[in-house]
Amino acid sequence: MKTTVKHLSETKVELTITLGEKELKAAELVALTKLSKDVKVPGFRKGKAPASVVAKNVDPNALGQQTLDDALSKAVAEAFTNEKIQALDRPQVEVKKFVPGMELEFTAETDILPEITIGDYKKLTAKKAKVTVTAKDVTEIIDRMRQGFAEKKSVDRKVKDGDEVVIDFVGKKDGEAFEGGTATDYTLTIGSNQFIPGFEEGLIGHKAGDEFDLDLEFPADYHAKELAGAKVVFSTTLKEVKEIILPELNDELAAKAGPFTSVDELEADIKREITNQKDREALDALKDELIDQLIEVSKVPVPEILVQDQMRSIEQDMTQNLMYQGMNLDMYLESKKLTKEAWQDAEVKPAAEKRVKAGLVLSELSKVEKITATDEELAVKINEYQQQYGDKSGQDFTKPELQRDIANRLLTDKTIDRLVEVNA
């Protein structure tokens, strides 16, 4: 077998492969073995006739095609292995010359894993942001905690900001009720901004038993196109008003909130938790910035096939996230006034290219730094995933392909940690 390599670009290659009589004879024997399973030869059980006998009883055209297919398949695999070229897709094969039993010449073109040139990764400039926790940060957490322990007392007075109300309402556009605009016994906290502007404000000043209309207008950028900018009327019945009475911040409340004997202990614990959270966020931001800088100082050609894979993944994730919000991709694009193509060009493709570059440059860095993951480390990481997701994920963590995926993530995490370490 003779192989000639031609690099069409940094991410695409074309191999010209020539096979001679020896390789084609071997391919023919393989083809005869496969075809013998379906050839009936007098005096032999099906599939048991010698190759030389099968050759005289098989359709020559079928034998020629099977021989060609087997020769191409074997030669392509061997050629890419021998040339140490990692194909990213099934090569596109084009036969240039085929003389049965004598000669076969063809080309095989495909996207390949490019050569990555790592820059000076030990002199990046990103630094971890300083973490500070203010008294306001702690107070906000305590206020939310007090809301959780608040007493709700029905009152016979007009609604004011901060109250909780129970209402019935029917939203109408042009006199017709619209989808999603009707509810019964709906509980709403005034000031929570759950509704469109003007709705909660319109409840203030009314008392339980009042029936009234709220003339409102949906925001122009509302996600549902049929309601964006629309003038509507909410026919509303106010059924109950509750005053929210917050508990006093004292040692008794601290004891209810956890294993604390005083407010000081509670506040110290909250400050510690906020500090840890902000520290994790600062570290994550540092990692992202270091990866961006590593890409900038390195040469990272981007195979289009990998970009397309990531674009599909991003779109799937986006579709799923929108579903949780009661939207779909078309609704999202309408709210942004974008076509799908414009959205892909402006948001999806740049994000996909960044993902691909990050993956390639970190993979190369792991080789440069000789980073590996031990069986013990992998076992720990798999156990972490099992503890975190359990049966909810529906995944079998004993499957080799899933364990390989986890191993790759572990290797990536260790490589990023090393990048942080050398730039500390």
N, C-alpha and C positions, 0 to 999 in steps of 0.2 A: 504494500500500500504506500502510495506517495501522497503527501499532503503539503499544500502551499497555503500560507496564511496571509490574508490581506485585511488590514484594519481599515474599515470604511469610515470610522470615527472613533472617538475615545470610548464609546459605549456599544459599538456594533462591529461585527467581524464577519468576513466571508472566507470559508475554507474551500479550496478546490481539491478534491480527493479523486485519486485514480486507483482503480483496482485492476489486477491482472488475472491471468488464468488460474493461479493457485487460489486466490481469494474467492473467485466466482465458482470454482469447483466445490469449495467448502460450503458456500452458500447454497449451491444446488443440492448437496447432500442433506442439509437442514430442511430445505424446501420439500424434498422427496419424503423425508420422515414425517413432515406435517401432512402432506397430501395422502400418504399411504393409509391414514386413518379412515379415509373416505373412498378408497379405491378397492374395488372387488377384483381379485386376481384368482383365476381358476387354480385349485390345488392348494391354496393358502387361506388361512383364516384372515378375516379382515384386520388390516393393520400389521400383519406378521410377514408380509412378503419382503424379500431383500430389495434394497434400493435399485439395484440394476434391473430387477424384474418390474418394479413399480414404474421406472422410467419409460418402459416400453408400453405401459398400459394407461398412463396418465395423459390428459390433454396437454399438448405441448405449450399452448398459450397460457394455460393455468400454471404450468411449471415455470415458464419464463417470467411471469408476473410475480409468482411467489419467491423465485430466486432473486429477482430484482429487489423486492421489498425487504427480504432478509439481509441481502448484501448492504443495502442502504442503511438499515437500522444498525447493524453491527459496526459498519465502517464509521458512521457518524459518532457513535458512542466512543469508539476507540480513538478516533482522530482528536476529539476534544479533550479526552483524558491524556493522550500522549503529548498534546501541545500545552497541557496545563491551563486550559481556558475554561472558565466557569460560565456556562450558558445560563441565561435567565429565562429562556423560553424554548419551546420546541423549535429547532432550526427549520427554516424554509428551504426545502431541497428542490433543486432544478437539475434534471439529467441533461447533460451535454452530449454524451455519446455512450451507446450501449451496443456492444457486439456480444451476444449470448455466448458464454463459455470462454470468451477471449479478453474483453476489455469493458470497463465501466468508468466513465468520468462524469462527475457531478459537482455542483456547488452546494454548500450549506451555509445559510446566512442567519444570524440571530443576534439579539441583544446579549451583551456580556457584562459581567461584573468588572467595572473599570479599575484602573490602577489609581490608588489614592496616595497623594503626597502630603504627609503630615507636616505642618509648619512647626514653629517653635512653641510647643504647647506648655512649656514651663515658665513662660514669661508673659502670660496673659494679664490684663489689667483689672479685671472684674474683682470687686471686693464685696464682702458680705455687709449688708446694711446693719447699722447699729440698732439694737432692739430697745425700745423704751415703752414703759407702761405708765399711763397717766392715771390720776385719780378718777377722771371721767370714764376711762375704760372700765374700771372696777365698778363705778356707780351704775353704769349702763347694765352690767350683768346683774347687780343686786336689784335694780329696778325690775328687770324681767323676772327675777326670782320672786320678788314681792307680788308681782302680777299673778304668778302661779299659786300663791297662797291667799290671794285676795278673796274677800267676802263679797258676794253679789246680792244686793238687797233691793227688792221691788219698791219703787217709790211712786207716789202720786203727785208728780210735778212735770214740768216741761223738760224736754231733752236738752242736755248740755254736752259740751265736748268731753269725751272720756267715758260717757255712759255706754252701757250695753243695752241694745234694744232687740225686740222680737217683732218682725214685720212680715206682712204679706205684700207682694207687689206683682203687677203685670205691666211689662213694658210693651208699648205699641208704637209702631211706625206707620204713618199714614192711616191710622185707625185700626191697623191689624197687629195682633200680637206677634212678636218676632221670636225666633228660636233662642233659647237660653235666657230670655228676659222675664221669666215667671218663676216665683218661688212662694212657698207657704211655710210659716213659722221659721223664717230665716233669722238667725242670730248674728248681729253685727255690732262691732265696737266702733263708736264714733271717733274718727281720727285715725282709723287703721288704713284708710285710703284703699279699701278693697274695690270700691266702685268708681265709675267715671266721675270726673270733677263735677261738683254740684249736688250729687246725690246725698252724701252724708251730711253736708252742710244744710241741705233742704229739710232734714229731719229735725234739726235743732229748733227748739221753740214749740214743737208739737207735744201733745200729751197722749197717753194711752187711750185708745178709743177713737182718735182722730182718723178721718179718711180724707185724703187729699191727693192732688196730682202734682208731679214734679216735671216741669217742662225743661228738658235738658238737651244737650247736643254731644254726640260722640266725638272724640278727638279725630282730627283729619287723618292721623296716622294709625288709627285703630286697626288691629290685625284682621278683623273680619271686613272684607271689602264692602259688603252690602250695608254695613253700618257705619263705615268711616265717614265722619262729617255729617251724619244723619241727625235730623231733629226728631226727638222721640218724647213720649209722655209715659211716665211711670205712675200708674194708679196705685196708690199706697195706702195700706191700713197699718197703723201703729198699734200693736197689741199689748206691749209691755215695755216698761222702762225700768232698768236696773242700775242702781248706783254701785260703782266698784269701789269698795273700801279696802285700801291697802293696809297690810299689817305694819305695825311699828317695827323699825329695825332695832332689834335688841337681842340679848343672848338667847332668849326663848326661841326666837325665829331662827337663829343660827343653828340651834340644836335640831330644829325641824328639817333644816336644809341638808344636814349631814352629821358626821361624827365630830361636831364642834361644840366647845363649851362657851365660846364667846364670839362676839362680832369680829374682834381682832383676828381670831383664828380663821373665821370664814373669809374675811377680806384678804388675809395672807394667802389662803389657798386659791382664791380666785385670781389674785395677782400672779401666783406661780403658774397657774394653768394658762393664763393669757400670755405670760412670758414664753412658756414652752411653745404655744401655738405660733406666736409671732416669730420665734426663733426658727421653727420649722418652715414657715413661709419665707423668711429671709434666706434660709439655706436653699430652698427650692428655687427662689429667684436667682441666687448666685449660680446654681448649677445651670439654669437656662441661659444666663448671660455668658458663662464660660463656654458652653457648647456653641453659642452663636459666634463667639470670638474665635474658637477653634476652627469653625467652618471658614471664617474670614481669612485666617492665616494659612489655610490649607488649600490644596487643589483637589476639588471633589466633583468630577464629572457626574452628571445625573442621567441614568438610563430612563428613557421615557416609559418603558413598561412598568418600572417600579413606581413612577409618578402616577400612572393611571391606576395602579392597584391602590395606592394611598388615597387617591381622589374618590374612588368607590367606597373605601372604608370611611372616609370623612363624611361623605353624603349619607351613608347608612347610619352613622352615629347621629348626625344632625336630624335625620328623619325620625329616629327613635326618641331623641330628646324633645322634639317638637310634639310628638304624639303624647308624651307625658304632660305637656302643657295644653293639650286639647287643640293642637294645631297640626297642619301638615305643611309640606314643603311649598306647595303652591300658595298657601295663605301667607307664609313667611315672605316669599318672594314678592307677593303683591304689596305687603306692608312696607317693603324696602324699595318698591317700584323698580325691581330688577327682573330681567329675563334670566332664565336658568343659565344661559351661556355667559351672560355678563357676570353673574354671581360666581360661576366656576372660574372665570378668568381673574376676577378681582379678589376672591377670598379662598376658594378651594384649591386651585392649582398652586398658588404661592405657599400655602400651608403644607400641601403634599410634597412639594419640592424641598421644603425645610425639613420635613420628617425624614425624607430619603437621605438628604445630605447628613443629617445628624446620625442616622443609623450607620451609614457607610463610614463616616469619619471616626465614630466611636468603635466600630468593629476593627478598623485599622489600628487605632490607638491601643486596643486590647492586645493586639499582636506585638506592637512595638514594646509595650510594657510587660509582655509575657504574663498577662493576667489570665488566671484559670479559676474554675469553680470546682471544689472537691465534692465527692459524693455526700459527705456529711453536710456541707453547706446547702447542697441541693435538697437533701432530705428535710432540713430545717425550713427552707423556703416553701417546699411543697406543703409541709405541715401548717405553715402560716396561712397559705391560701385555703387549705381545708378548714382551718379554724375561722377564717374570715367569711368565706362563702358557703361552706358546708354543702348541704344538699340543695340549697336554693339555686345554685348555679346550674344544676343539672349536668355537671361535668364529671367524668370519670378520671380522677387524678392518677390512676394507675396506667392510663394509656401512654405509650411511649411518645406519641406526637405532642401530647399536652405537656409531658415532662420535659421534652426538648424545648418547647416554647418557654416554660418557666426557667429552664437552665439559661436560655438566651437572655431573658430579662435579668436574671441574677448576674450574668457576666456584664451586661450593660450597666447595671447599678454599681458593680464593683469598679468598672472603668471610670464612671463619672466620679465616684468617691476618690479615685486615684487622681483624677484631674483636679479636684478640689484640693487634695493634699499637696500636690506639687506646686500649687499657686497660692498656698497659704502665706 
